[in-house]
Amino acid sequence: MGRLDALGLISPVESTVPFQGDVRQWVDQLVSLVRDYGMNGFVYWPDADHLRRLTLFALEVVPGVRAALGG
């Protein structure tokens, strides 16, 4: 188990770079870290436009991860 400090960009477009991309990509990556590596905590550090991206993380990414994990 562990915690990931994720510096990245939540954007409206997909990306091939980890922690750079749309909400669906973030959800998929975080779910994979929980299932495959036992991660149990995440700290998100937006690289820019802090309030908007923190809001996206809190209102879209976190609920998406919880739903995917059955919580």
CHARMM internal coordinates of N, CA and C (Angstrom, degrees):
IC EDIT
DIST 1 N 1 CA 1.4402
DIST 1 CA 1 C 1.5131
ANGL 1 N 1 CA 1 C 109.05
DIST 1 C 2 N 1.3024
ANGL 1 CA 1 C 2 N 114.52
DIHE 1 N 1 CA 1 C 2 N 153.17
DIST 2 N 2 CA 1.4437
ANGL 1 C 2 N 2 CA 117.81
DIHE 1 CA 1 C 2 N 2 CA 179.87
DIST 2 CA 2 C 1.5087
ANGL 2 N 2 CA 2 C 111.88
DIHE 1 C 2 N 2 CA 2 C -173.70
DIST 2 C 3 N 1.3115
ANGL 2 CA 2 C 3 N 113.94
DIHE 2 N 2 CA 2 C 3 N 179.51
DIST 3 N 3 CA 1.4546
ANGL 2 C 3 N 3 CA 121.37
DIHE 2 CA 2 C 3 N 3 CA -179.51
DIST 3 CA 3 C 1.5155
ANGL 3 N 3 CA 3 C 108.75
DIHE 2 C 3 N 3 CA 3 C -120.86
DIST 3 C 4 N 1.3254
ANGL 3 CA 3 C 4 N 115.93
DIHE 3 N 3 CA 3 C 4 N 141.40
DIST 4 N 4 CA 1.4573
ANGL 3 C 4 N 4 CA 121.93
DIHE 3 CA 3 C 4 N 4 CA 177.45
DIST 4 CA 4 C 1.5136
ANGL 4 N 4 CA 4 C 108.95
DIHE 3 C 4 N 4 CA 4 C -112.04
DIST 4 C 5 N 1.3247
ANGL 4 CA 4 C 5 N 116.75
DIHE 4 N 4 CA 4 C 5 N 127.97
DIST 5 N 5 CA 1.4569
ANGL 4 C 5 N 5 CA 121.82
DIHE 4 CA 4 C 5 N 5 CA 169.66
DIST 5 CA 5 C 1.5188
ANGL 5 N 5 CA 5 C 106.20
DIHE 4 C 5 N 5 CA 5 C -93.66
DIST 5 C 6 N 1.3244
ANGL 5 CA 5 C 6 N 116.46
DIHE 5 N 5 CA 5 C 6 N 109.51
DIST 6 N 6 CA 1.4616
ANGL 5 C 6 N 6 CA 121.50
DIHE 5 CA 5 C 6 N 6 CA -172.97
DIST 6 CA 6 C 1.5183
ANGL 6 N 6 CA 6 C 111.16
DIHE 5 C 6 N 6 CA 6 C -104.93
DIST 6 C 7 N 1.3187
ANGL 6 CA 6 C 7 N 116.25
DIHE 6 N 6 CA 6 C 7 N 108.10
DIST 7 N 7 CA 1.4526
ANGL 6 C 7 N 7 CA 122.03
DIHE 6 CA 6 C 7 N 7 CA 171.54
DIST 7 CA 7 C 1.5108
ANGL 7 N 7 CA 7 C 106.34
DIHE 6 C 7 N 7 CA 7 C -91.48
DIST 7 C 8 N 1.3141
ANGL 7 CA 7 C 8 N 117.72
DIHE 7 N 7 CA 7 C 8 N 124.69
DIST 8 N 8 CA 1.4439
ANGL 7 C 8 N 8 CA 117.57
DIHE 7 CA 7 C 8 N 8 CA -177.90
DIST 8 CA 8 C 1.5028
ANGL 8 N 8 CA 8 C 113.59
DIHE 7 C 8 N 8 CA 8 C -172.94
DIST 8 C 9 N 1.3109
ANGL 8 CA 8 C 9 N 113.27
DIHE 8 N 8 CA 8 C 9 N -170.34
DIST 9 N 9 CA 1.4557
ANGL 8 C 9 N 9 CA 122.75
DIHE 8 CA 8 C 9 N 9 CA -173.52
DIST 9 CA 9 C 1.5181
ANGL 9 N 9 CA 9 C 109.38
DIHE 8 C 9 N 9 CA 9 C -128.66
DIST 9 C 10 N 1.3153
ANGL 9 CA 9 C 10 N 116.57
DIHE 9 N 9 CA 9 C 10 N 118.82
DIST 10 N 10 CA 1.4553
ANGL 9 C 10 N 10 CA 120.80
DIHE 9 CA 9 C 10 N 10 CA 170.93
DIST 10 CA 10 C 1.5178
ANGL 10 N 10 CA 10 C 105.69
DIHE 9 C 10 N 10 CA 10 C -95.45
DIST 10 C 11 N 1.3181
ANGL 10 CA 10 C 11 N 116.11
DIHE 10 N 10 CA 10 C 11 N 116.00
DIST 11 N 11 CA 1.4587
ANGL 10 C 11 N 11 CA 120.84
DIHE 10 CA 10 C 11 N 11 CA -174.95
DIST 11 CA 11 C 1.5214
ANGL 11 N 11 CA 11 C 110.32
DIHE 10 C 11 N 11 CA 11 C -128.89
DIST 11 C 12 N 1.3212
ANGL 11 CA 11 C 12 N 117.16
DIHE 11 N 11 CA 11 C 12 N 170.56
DIST 12 N 12 CA 1.4649
ANGL 11 C 12 N 12 CA 119.42
DIHE 11 CA 11 C 12 N 12 CA 178.81
DIST 12 CA 12 C 1.5295
ANGL 12 N 12 CA 12 C 113.75
DIHE 11 C 12 N 12 CA 12 C -78.84
DIST 12 C 13 N 1.3228
ANGL 12 CA 12 C 13 N 117.93
DIHE 12 N 12 CA 12 C 13 N -4.27
DIST 13 N 13 CA 1.4643
ANGL 12 C 13 N 13 CA 120.43
DIHE 12 CA 12 C 13 N 13 CA -176.63
DIST 13 CA 13 C 1.5225
ANGL 13 N 13 CA 13 C 111.17
DIHE 12 C 13 N 13 CA 13 C -118.87
DIST 13 C 14 N 1.3294
ANGL 13 CA 13 C 14 N 116.27
DIHE 13 N 13 CA 13 C 14 N 151.73
DIST 14 N 14 CA 1.4612
ANGL 13 C 14 N 14 CA 121.83
DIHE 13 CA 13 C 14 N 14 CA 177.09
DIST 14 CA 14 C 1.5204
ANGL 14 N 14 CA 14 C 110.33
DIHE 13 C 14 N 14 CA 14 C -69.85
DIST 14 C 15 N 1.3229
ANGL 14 CA 14 C 15 N 115.45
DIHE 14 N 14 CA 14 C 15 N 158.95
DIST 15 N 15 CA 1.4546
ANGL 14 C 15 N 15 CA 121.61
DIHE 14 CA 14 C 15 N 15 CA 178.59
DIST 15 CA 15 C 1.5204
ANGL 15 N 15 CA 15 C 109.05
DIHE 14 C 15 N 15 CA 15 C -147.03
DIST 15 C 16 N 1.3149
ANGL 15 CA 15 C 16 N 116.19
DIHE 15 N 15 CA 15 C 16 N 157.13
DIST 16 N 16 CA 1.4621
ANGL 15 C 16 N 16 CA 120.75
DIHE 15 CA 15 C 16 N 16 CA 175.32
DIST 16 CA 16 C 1.5277
ANGL 16 N 16 CA 16 C 111.17
DIHE 15 C 16 N 16 CA 16 C -94.25
DIST 16 C 17 N 1.3221
ANGL 16 CA 16 C 17 N 117.07
DIHE 16 N 16 CA 16 C 17 N -4.59
DIST 17 N 17 CA 1.4611
ANGL 16 C 17 N 17 CA 122.50
DIHE 16 CA 16 C 17 N 17 CA -178.90
DIST 17 CA 17 C 1.5350
ANGL 17 N 17 CA 17 C 109.10
DIHE 16 C 17 N 17 CA 17 C -90.52
DIST 17 C 18 N 1.3329
ANGL 17 CA 17 C 18 N 118.30
DIHE 17 N 17 CA 17 C 18 N 131.56
DIST 18 N 18 CA 1.4672
ANGL 17 C 18 N 18 CA 119.86
DIHE 17 CA 17 C 18 N 18 CA 178.18
DIST 18 CA 18 C 1.5334
ANGL 18 N 18 CA 18 C 111.78
DIHE 17 C 18 N 18 CA 18 C -57.44
DIST 18 C 19 N 1.3202
ANGL 18 CA 18 C 19 N 115.25
DIHE 18 N 18 CA 18 C 19 N 138.59
DIST 19 N 19 CA 1.4607
ANGL 18 C 19 N 19 CA 123.65
DIHE 18 CA 18 C 19 N 19 CA 178.95
DIST 19 CA 19 C 1.5227
ANGL 19 N 19 CA 19 C 112.85
DIHE 18 C 19 N 19 CA 19 C 58.21
DIST 19 C 20 N 1.3059
ANGL 19 CA 19 C 20 N 114.98
DIHE 19 N 19 CA 19 C 20 N 33.31
DIST 20 N 20 CA 1.4563
ANGL 19 C 20 N 20 CA 123.86
DIHE 19 CA 19 C 20 N 20 CA 171.87
DIST 20 CA 20 C 1.5216
ANGL 20 N 20 CA 20 C 105.45
DIHE 19 C 20 N 20 CA 20 C -139.72
DIST 20 C 21 N 1.3040
ANGL 20 CA 20 C 21 N 118.52
DIHE 20 N 20 CA 20 C 21 N 105.02
DIST 21 N 21 CA 1.4529
ANGL 20 C 21 N 21 CA 118.67
DIHE 20 CA 20 C 21 N 21 CA 179.89
DIST 21 CA 21 C 1.5095
ANGL 21 N 21 CA 21 C 112.43
DIHE 20 C 21 N 21 CA 21 C 160.99
DIST 21 C 22 N 1.3190
ANGL 21 CA 21 C 22 N 114.62
DIHE 21 N 21 CA 21 C 22 N -167.23
DIST 22 N 22 CA 1.4586
ANGL 21 C 22 N 22 CA 119.97
DIHE 21 CA 21 C 22 N 22 CA -174.50
DIST 22 CA 22 C 1.5313
ANGL 22 N 22 CA 22 C 112.00
DIHE 21 C 22 N 22 CA 22 C -79.36
DIST 22 C 23 N 1.3269
ANGL 22 CA 22 C 23 N 115.04
DIHE 22 N 22 CA 22 C 23 N 173.53
DIST 23 N 23 CA 1.4647
ANGL 22 C 23 N 23 CA 121.49
DIHE 22 CA 22 C 23 N 23 CA -176.43
DIST 23 CA 23 C 1.5225
ANGL 23 N 23 CA 23 C 111.01
DIHE 22 C 23 N 23 CA 23 C -57.01
DIST 23 C 24 N 1.3268
ANGL 23 CA 23 C 24 N 117.78
DIHE 23 N 23 CA 23 C 24 N -43.41
DIST 24 N 24 CA 1.4664
ANGL 23 C 24 N 24 CA 120.80
DIHE 23 CA 23 C 24 N 24 CA -179.53
DIST 24 CA 24 C 1.5223
ANGL 24 N 24 CA 24 C 111.02
DIHE 23 C 24 N 24 CA 24 C -58.55
DIST 24 C 25 N 1.3210
ANGL 24 CA 24 C 25 N 117.42
DIHE 24 N 24 CA 24 C 25 N -42.71
DIST 25 N 25 CA 1.4662
ANGL 24 C 25 N 25 CA 120.62
DIHE 24 CA 24 C 25 N 25 CA 178.86
DIST 25 CA 25 C 1.5267
ANGL 25 N 25 CA 25 C 111.20
DIHE 24 C 25 N 25 CA 25 C -63.35
DIST 25 C 26 N 1.3107
ANGL 25 CA 25 C 26 N 116.86
DIHE 25 N 25 CA 25 C 26 N -42.71
DIST 26 N 26 CA 1.4587
ANGL 25 C 26 N 26 CA 120.33
DIHE 25 CA 25 C 26 N 26 CA 177.77
DIST 26 CA 26 C 1.5181
ANGL 26 N 26 CA 26 C 110.66
DIHE 25 C 26 N 26 CA 26 C -60.71
DIST 26 C 27 N 1.3225
ANGL 26 CA 26 C 27 N 116.64
DIHE 26 N 26 CA 26 C 27 N -46.58
DIST 27 N 27 CA 1.4679
ANGL 26 C 27 N 27 CA 120.32
DIHE 26 CA 26 C 27 N 27 CA 179.11
DIST 27 CA 27 C 1.5208
ANGL 27 N 27 CA 27 C 109.74
DIHE 26 C 27 N 27 CA 27 C -58.89
DIST 27 C 28 N 1.3208
ANGL 27 CA 27 C 28 N 117.39
DIHE 27 N 27 CA 27 C 28 N -49.13
DIST 28 N 28 CA 1.4662
ANGL 27 C 28 N 28 CA 121.27
DIHE 27 CA 27 C 28 N 28 CA -178.76
DIST 28 CA 28 C 1.5294
ANGL 28 N 28 CA 28 C 111.63
DIHE 27 C 28 N 28 CA 28 C -59.58
DIST 28 C 29 N 1.3304
ANGL 28 CA 28 C 29 N 117.22
DIHE 28 N 28 CA 28 C 29 N -43.51
DIST 29 N 29 CA 1.4622
ANGL 28 C 29 N 29 CA 120.63
DIHE 28 CA 28 C 29 N 29 CA -178.45
DIST 29 CA 29 C 1.5276
ANGL 29 N 29 CA 29 C 111.74
DIHE 28 C 29 N 29 CA 29 C -66.94
DIST 29 C 30 N 1.3233
ANGL 29 CA 29 C 30 N 117.14
DIHE 29 N 29 CA 29 C 30 N -43.17
DIST 30 N 30 CA 1.4638
ANGL 29 C 30 N 30 CA 119.72
DIHE 29 CA 29 C 30 N 30 CA -179.58
DIST 30 CA 30 C 1.5235
ANGL 30 N 30 CA 30 C 111.53
DIHE 29 C 30 N 30 CA 30 C -68.95
DIST 30 C 31 N 1.3215
ANGL 30 CA 30 C 31 N 117.37
DIHE 30 N 30 CA 30 C 31 N -39.56
DIST 31 N 31 CA 1.4718
ANGL 30 C 31 N 31 CA 120.66
DIHE 30 CA 30 C 31 N 31 CA 176.91
DIST 31 CA 31 C 1.5261
ANGL 31 N 31 CA 31 C 109.58
DIHE 30 C 31 N 31 CA 31 C -61.47
DIST 31 C 32 N 1.3158
ANGL 31 CA 31 C 32 N 116.87
DIHE 31 N 31 CA 31 C 32 N -42.38
DIST 32 N 32 CA 1.4623
ANGL 31 C 32 N 32 CA 120.63
DIHE 31 CA 31 C 32 N 32 CA 178.12
DIST 32 CA 32 C 1.5302
ANGL 32 N 32 CA 32 C 111.22
DIHE 31 C 32 N 32 CA 32 C -61.11
DIST 32 C 33 N 1.3163
ANGL 32 CA 32 C 33 N 117.70
DIHE 32 N 32 CA 32 C 33 N -41.51
DIST 33 N 33 CA 1.4676
ANGL 32 C 33 N 33 CA 120.44
DIHE 32 CA 32 C 33 N 33 CA 179.08
DIST 33 CA 33 C 1.5257
ANGL 33 N 33 CA 33 C 111.75
DIHE 32 C 33 N 33 CA 33 C -64.34
DIST 33 C 34 N 1.3226
ANGL 33 CA 33 C 34 N 117.07
DIHE 33 N 33 CA 33 C 34 N -36.48
DIST 34 N 34 CA 1.4685
ANGL 33 C 34 N 34 CA 120.30
DIHE 33 CA 33 C 34 N 34 CA 177.45
DIST 34 CA 34 C 1.5185
ANGL 34 N 34 CA 34 C 110.23
DIHE 33 C 34 N 34 CA 34 C -68.44
DIST 34 C 35 N 1.3217
ANGL 34 CA 34 C 35 N 116.73
DIHE 34 N 34 CA 34 C 35 N -50.38
DIST 35 N 35 CA 1.4700
ANGL 34 C 35 N 35 CA 121.04
DIHE 34 CA 34 C 35 N 35 CA -175.30
DIST 35 CA 35 C 1.5237
ANGL 35 N 35 CA 35 C 113.06
DIHE 34 C 35 N 35 CA 35 C -70.86
DIST 35 C 36 N 1.3153
ANGL 35 CA 35 C 36 N 116.38
DIHE 35 N 35 CA 35 C 36 N -43.08
DIST 36 N 36 CA 1.4623
ANGL 35 C 36 N 36 CA 120.30
DIHE 35 CA 35 C 36 N 36 CA -172.65
DIST 36 CA 36 C 1.5307
ANGL 36 N 36 CA 36 C 114.13
DIHE 35 C 36 N 36 CA 36 C -87.30
DIST 36 C 37 N 1.3337
ANGL 36 CA 36 C 37 N 117.09
DIHE 36 N 36 CA 36 C 37 N -28.33
DIST 37 N 37 CA 1.4631
ANGL 36 C 37 N 37 CA 119.75
DIHE 36 CA 36 C 37 N 37 CA -173.12
DIST 37 CA 37 C 1.5262
ANGL 37 N 37 CA 37 C 114.07
DIHE 36 C 37 N 37 CA 37 C -126.10
DIST 37 C 38 N 1.3244
ANGL 37 CA 37 C 38 N 117.41
DIHE 37 N 37 CA 37 C 38 N 1.01
DIST 38 N 38 CA 1.4531
ANGL 37 C 38 N 38 CA 120.58
DIHE 37 CA 37 C 38 N 38 CA 177.12
DIST 38 CA 38 C 1.5182
ANGL 38 N 38 CA 38 C 115.63
DIHE 37 C 38 N 38 CA 38 C 72.46
DIST 38 C 39 N 1.3291
ANGL 38 CA 38 C 39 N 116.92
DIHE 38 N 38 CA 38 C 39 N 18.06
DIST 39 N 39 CA 1.4636
ANGL 38 C 39 N 39 CA 119.07
DIHE 38 CA 38 C 39 N 39 CA 177.46
DIST 39 CA 39 C 1.5200
ANGL 39 N 39 CA 39 C 108.63
DIHE 38 C 39 N 39 CA 39 C -61.88
DIST 39 C 40 N 1.3199
ANGL 39 CA 39 C 40 N 116.58
DIHE 39 N 39 CA 39 C 40 N 142.20
DIST 40 N 40 CA 1.4616
ANGL 39 C 40 N 40 CA 118.79
DIHE 39 CA 39 C 40 N 40 CA -178.47
DIST 40 CA 40 C 1.5196
ANGL 40 N 40 CA 40 C 113.57
DIHE 39 C 40 N 40 CA 40 C -133.29
DIST 40 C 41 N 1.3088
ANGL 40 CA 40 C 41 N 117.21
DIHE 40 N 40 CA 40 C 41 N 11.23
DIST 41 N 41 CA 1.4577
ANGL 40 C 41 N 41 CA 120.72
DIHE 40 CA 40 C 41 N 41 CA 177.49
DIST 41 CA 41 C 1.5099
ANGL 41 N 41 CA 41 C 111.01
DIHE 40 C 41 N 41 CA 41 C -158.33
DIST 41 C 42 N 1.3096
ANGL 41 CA 41 C 42 N 115.16
DIHE 41 N 41 CA 41 C 42 N 145.29
DIST 42 N 42 CA 1.4614
ANGL 41 C 42 N 42 CA 120.52
DIHE 41 CA 41 C 42 N 42 CA -178.60
DIST 42 CA 42 C 1.5204
ANGL 42 N 42 CA 42 C 109.28
DIHE 41 C 42 N 42 CA 42 C -138.17
DIST 42 C 43 N 1.3205
ANGL 42 CA 42 C 43 N 116.21
DIHE 42 N 42 CA 42 C 43 N 135.50
DIST 43 N 43 CA 1.4547
ANGL 42 C 43 N 43 CA 122.32
DIHE 42 CA 42 C 43 N 43 CA 173.02
DIST 43 CA 43 C 1.5230
ANGL 43 N 43 CA 43 C 105.89
DIHE 42 C 43 N 43 CA 43 C -116.75
DIST 43 C 44 N 1.3152
ANGL 43 CA 43 C 44 N 116.14
DIHE 43 N 43 CA 43 C 44 N 121.41
DIST 44 N 44 CA 1.4666
ANGL 43 C 44 N 44 CA 120.33
DIHE 43 CA 43 C 44 N 44 CA -177.85
DIST 44 CA 44 C 1.5185
ANGL 44 N 44 CA 44 C 110.04
DIHE 43 C 44 N 44 CA 44 C -98.01
DIST 44 C 45 N 1.3135
ANGL 44 CA 44 C 45 N 115.74
DIHE 44 N 44 CA 44 C 45 N 127.88
DIST 45 N 45 CA 1.4607
ANGL 44 C 45 N 45 CA 123.58
DIHE 44 CA 44 C 45 N 45 CA 177.28
DIST 45 CA 45 C 1.5223
ANGL 45 N 45 CA 45 C 107.76
DIHE 44 C 45 N 45 CA 45 C -118.31
DIST 45 C 46 N 1.3369
ANGL 45 CA 45 C 46 N 118.52
DIHE 45 N 45 CA 45 C 46 N 96.62
DIST 46 N 46 CA 1.4609
ANGL 45 C 46 N 46 CA 119.43
DIHE 45 CA 45 C 46 N 46 CA 179.05
DIST 46 CA 46 C 1.5235
ANGL 46 N 46 CA 46 C 110.59
DIHE 45 C 46 N 46 CA 46 C -66.28
DIST 46 C 47 N 1.3255
ANGL 46 CA 46 C 47 N 115.29
DIHE 46 N 46 CA 46 C 47 N 143.14
DIST 47 N 47 CA 1.4574
ANGL 46 C 47 N 47 CA 119.41
DIHE 46 CA 46 C 47 N 47 CA -176.99
DIST 47 CA 47 C 1.5204
ANGL 47 N 47 CA 47 C 113.14
DIHE 46 C 47 N 47 CA 47 C -84.40
DIST 47 C 48 N 1.3130
ANGL 47 CA 47 C 48 N 117.78
DIHE 47 N 47 CA 47 C 48 N -14.82
DIST 48 N 48 CA 1.4677
ANGL 47 C 48 N 48 CA 122.43
DIHE 47 CA 47 C 48 N 48 CA 179.64
DIST 48 CA 48 C 1.5214
ANGL 48 N 48 CA 48 C 108.15
DIHE 47 C 48 N 48 CA 48 C -167.67
DIST 48 C 49 N 1.3082
ANGL 48 CA 48 C 49 N 117.35
DIHE 48 N 48 CA 48 C 49 N 169.63
DIST 49 N 49 CA 1.4686
ANGL 48 C 49 N 49 CA 122.37
DIHE 48 CA 48 C 49 N 49 CA 177.11
DIST 49 CA 49 C 1.5297
ANGL 49 N 49 CA 49 C 109.74
DIHE 48 C 49 N 49 CA 49 C 47.27
DIST 49 C 50 N 1.3108
ANGL 49 CA 49 C 50 N 115.17
DIHE 49 N 49 CA 49 C 50 N 53.09
DIST 50 N 50 CA 1.4614
ANGL 49 C 50 N 50 CA 123.42
DIHE 49 CA 49 C 50 N 50 CA -167.22
DIST 50 CA 50 C 1.5242
ANGL 50 N 50 CA 50 C 115.35
DIHE 49 C 50 N 50 CA 50 C -53.80
DIST 50 C 51 N 1.3054
ANGL 50 CA 50 C 51 N 118.34
DIHE 50 N 50 CA 50 C 51 N -51.30
DIST 51 N 51 CA 1.4622
ANGL 50 C 51 N 51 CA 120.14
DIHE 50 CA 50 C 51 N 51 CA -175.54
DIST 51 CA 51 C 1.5255
ANGL 51 N 51 CA 51 C 111.68
DIHE 50 C 51 N 51 CA 51 C -62.85
DIST 51 C 52 N 1.3201
ANGL 51 CA 51 C 52 N 117.20
DIHE 51 N 51 CA 51 C 52 N -45.00
DIST 52 N 52 CA 1.4673
ANGL 51 C 52 N 52 CA 120.26
DIHE 51 CA 51 C 52 N 52 CA -179.17
DIST 52 CA 52 C 1.5219
ANGL 52 N 52 CA 52 C 111.13
DIHE 51 C 52 N 52 CA 52 C -64.19
DIST 52 C 53 N 1.3114
ANGL 52 CA 52 C 53 N 117.12
DIHE 52 N 52 CA 52 C 53 N -43.18
DIST 53 N 53 CA 1.4722
ANGL 52 C 53 N 53 CA 119.84
DIHE 52 CA 52 C 53 N 53 CA -177.23
DIST 53 CA 53 C 1.5252
ANGL 53 N 53 CA 53 C 112.17
DIHE 52 C 53 N 53 CA 53 C -74.06
DIST 53 C 54 N 1.3180
ANGL 53 CA 53 C 54 N 117.82
DIHE 53 N 53 CA 53 C 54 N -35.02
DIST 54 N 54 CA 1.4702
ANGL 53 C 54 N 54 CA 119.46
DIHE 53 CA 53 C 54 N 54 CA 174.15
DIST 54 CA 54 C 1.5259
ANGL 54 N 54 CA 54 C 110.69
DIHE 53 C 54 N 54 CA 54 C -64.52
DIST 54 C 55 N 1.3286
ANGL 54 CA 54 C 55 N 115.94
DIHE 54 N 54 CA 54 C 55 N -37.14
DIST 55 N 55 CA 1.4618
ANGL 54 C 55 N 55 CA 120.35
DIHE 54 CA 54 C 55 N 55 CA 177.19
DIST 55 CA 55 C 1.5206
ANGL 55 N 55 CA 55 C 110.51
DIHE 54 C 55 N 55 CA 55 C -64.50
DIST 55 C 56 N 1.3343
ANGL 55 CA 55 C 56 N 118.10
DIHE 55 N 55 CA 55 C 56 N -44.18
DIST 56 N 56 CA 1.4689
ANGL 55 C 56 N 56 CA 121.52
DIHE 55 CA 55 C 56 N 56 CA 176.33
DIST 56 CA 56 C 1.5236
ANGL 56 N 56 CA 56 C 110.87
DIHE 55 C 56 N 56 CA 56 C -59.38
DIST 56 C 57 N 1.3153
ANGL 56 CA 56 C 57 N 116.64
DIHE 56 N 56 CA 56 C 57 N -43.84
DIST 57 N 57 CA 1.4605
ANGL 56 C 57 N 57 CA 120.26
DIHE 56 CA 56 C 57 N 57 CA -179.79
DIST 57 CA 57 C 1.5293
ANGL 57 N 57 CA 57 C 110.40
DIHE 56 C 57 N 57 CA 57 C -61.90
DIST 57 C 58 N 1.3308
ANGL 57 CA 57 C 58 N 116.32
DIHE 57 N 57 CA 57 C 58 N -47.54
DIST 58 N 58 CA 1.4659
ANGL 57 C 58 N 58 CA 120.74
DIHE 57 CA 57 C 58 N 58 CA -176.29
DIST 58 CA 58 C 1.5251
ANGL 58 N 58 CA 58 C 113.25
DIHE 57 C 58 N 58 CA 58 C -70.42
DIST 58 C 59 N 1.3236
ANGL 58 CA 58 C 59 N 117.44
DIHE 58 N 58 CA 58 C 59 N -38.09
DIST 59 N 59 CA 1.4626
ANGL 58 C 59 N 59 CA 120.36
DIHE 58 CA 58 C 59 N 59 CA -172.80
DIST 59 CA 59 C 1.5225
ANGL 59 N 59 CA 59 C 114.95
DIHE 58 C 59 N 59 CA 59 C -97.38
DIST 59 C 60 N 1.3390
ANGL 59 CA 59 C 60 N 117.36
DIHE 59 N 59 CA 59 C 60 N -16.58
DIST 60 N 60 CA 1.4632
ANGL 59 C 60 N 60 CA 119.48
DIHE 59 CA 59 C 60 N 60 CA -178.59
DIST 60 CA 60 C 1.5281
ANGL 60 N 60 CA 60 C 113.38
DIHE 59 C 60 N 60 CA 60 C -123.55
DIST 60 C 61 N 1.3267
ANGL 60 CA 60 C 61 N 117.41
DIHE 60 N 60 CA 60 C 61 N -48.20
DIST 61 N 61 CA 1.4684
ANGL 60 C 61 N 61 CA 119.75
DIHE 60 CA 60 C 61 N 61 CA -176.73
DIST 61 CA 61 C 1.5287
ANGL 61 N 61 CA 61 C 110.72
DIHE 60 C 61 N 61 CA 61 C -70.21
DIST 61 C 62 N 1.3163
ANGL 61 CA 61 C 62 N 117.73
DIHE 61 N 61 CA 61 C 62 N -52.55
DIST 62 N 62 CA 1.4722
ANGL 61 C 62 N 62 CA 120.76
DIHE 61 CA 61 C 62 N 62 CA -177.06
DIST 62 CA 62 C 1.5304
ANGL 62 N 62 CA 62 C 111.64
DIHE 61 C 62 N 62 CA 62 C -58.77
DIST 62 C 63 N 1.3415
ANGL 62 CA 62 C 63 N 119.58
DIHE 62 N 62 CA 62 C 63 N -49.24
DIST 63 N 63 CA 1.4686
ANGL 62 C 63 N 63 CA 118.28
DIHE 62 CA 62 C 63 N 63 CA 177.62
DIST 63 CA 63 C 1.5336
ANGL 63 N 63 CA 63 C 112.79
DIHE 62 C 63 N 63 CA 63 C -62.46
DIST 63 C 64 N 1.3247
ANGL 63 CA 63 C 64 N 117.17
DIHE 63 N 63 CA 63 C 64 N -33.76
DIST 64 N 64 CA 1.4614
ANGL 63 C 64 N 64 CA 120.24
DIHE 63 CA 63 C 64 N 64 CA 177.64
DIST 64 CA 64 C 1.5158
ANGL 64 N 64 CA 64 C 112.41
DIHE 63 C 64 N 64 CA 64 C -65.25
DIST 64 C 65 N 1.3280
ANGL 64 CA 64 C 65 N 116.37
DIHE 64 N 64 CA 64 C 65 N -40.87
DIST 65 N 65 CA 1.4680
ANGL 64 C 65 N 65 CA 120.85
DIHE 64 CA 64 C 65 N 65 CA 177.43
DIST 65 CA 65 C 1.5255
ANGL 65 N 65 CA 65 C 109.90
DIHE 64 C 65 N 65 CA 65 C -65.52
DIST 65 C 66 N 1.3119
ANGL 65 CA 65 C 66 N 116.32
DIHE 65 N 65 CA 65 C 66 N -46.39
DIST 66 N 66 CA 1.4713
ANGL 65 C 66 N 66 CA 119.73
DIHE 65 CA 65 C 66 N 66 CA 179.66
DIST 66 CA 66 C 1.5225
ANGL 66 N 66 CA 66 C 111.31
DIHE 65 C 66 N 66 CA 66 C -59.46
DIST 66 C 67 N 1.3200
ANGL 66 CA 66 C 67 N 116.84
DIHE 66 N 66 CA 66 C 67 N -44.42
DIST 67 N 67 CA 1.4686
ANGL 66 C 67 N 67 CA 120.68
DIHE 66 CA 66 C 67 N 67 CA -179.91
DIST 67 CA 67 C 1.5259
ANGL 67 N 67 CA 67 C 110.92
DIHE 66 C 67 N 67 CA 67 C -63.28
DIST 67 C 68 N 1.3320
ANGL 67 CA 67 C 68 N 116.70
DIHE 67 N 67 CA 67 C 68 N -42.45
DIST 68 N 68 CA 1.4660
ANGL 67 C 68 N 68 CA 120.49
DIHE 67 CA 67 C 68 N 68 CA -179.16
DIST 68 CA 68 C 1.5267
ANGL 68 N 68 CA 68 C 111.90
DIHE 67 C 68 N 68 CA 68 C -65.81
DIST 68 C 69 N 1.3224
ANGL 68 CA 68 C 69 N 116.17
DIHE 68 N 68 CA 68 C 69 N -28.84
DIST 69 N 69 CA 1.4668
ANGL 68 C 69 N 69 CA 120.52
DIHE 68 CA 68 C 69 N 69 CA -179.32
DIST 69 CA 69 C 1.5265
ANGL 69 N 69 CA 69 C 112.39
DIHE 68 C 69 N 69 CA 69 C -92.88
DIST 69 C 70 N 1.3183
ANGL 69 CA 69 C 70 N 115.18
DIHE 69 N 69 CA 69 C 70 N 3.99
DIST 70 N 70 CA 1.4579
ANGL 69 C 70 N 70 CA 119.29
DIHE 69 CA 69 C 70 N 70 CA 176.62
DIST 70 CA 70 C 1.5138
ANGL 70 N 70 CA 70 C 114.55
DIHE 69 C 70 N 70 CA 70 C 82.18
DIST 70 C 71 N 1.3343
ANGL 70 CA 70 C 71 N 115.87
DIHE 70 N 70 CA 70 C 71 N 21.19
DIST 71 N 71 CA 1.4644
ANGL 70 C 71 N 71 CA 118.42
DIHE 70 CA 70 C 71 N 71 CA -178.25
DIST 71 CA 71 C 1.4277
ANGL 71 N 71 CA 71 C 111.01
DIHE 70 C 71 N 71 CA 71 C -110.76
END
COOR INIT
IC SEED 1 N 1 CA 1 C
IC BUILD
